[in-house]
Amino acid sequence: MGSYWRSVASTGSSVGTAEEASSQLPTFTEQEQQMKKVEKLTNQLHHMTCARNELRGILANYTNKDLNNSFF
C-alpha cells in the first residue's frame, strides 16, 4: 500500500467521506467530457479554417485567370 492508504488504514479515517467523493466524481467526469468536446470542436474549426483558406486560394487563382483572359 502507498503511504496515504497506510495512514488511512492505521487511523481509520481519511479526508472527506466516500459519499462526498462519489458526489464529486460526476462533476469531474462531466467537466472532462466538456473539455474533450471543446478540444474536438477546436480541432474541427481549425481543419475547416484550413480548408476554407485553401478554397479561397483556389478561387482567387481562377478569378485572376478569368480577369486576365477578359482583358485580352
Secondary structure as UniProt FT lines:
FT   HELIX           3..11
FT   HELIX           18..70
//
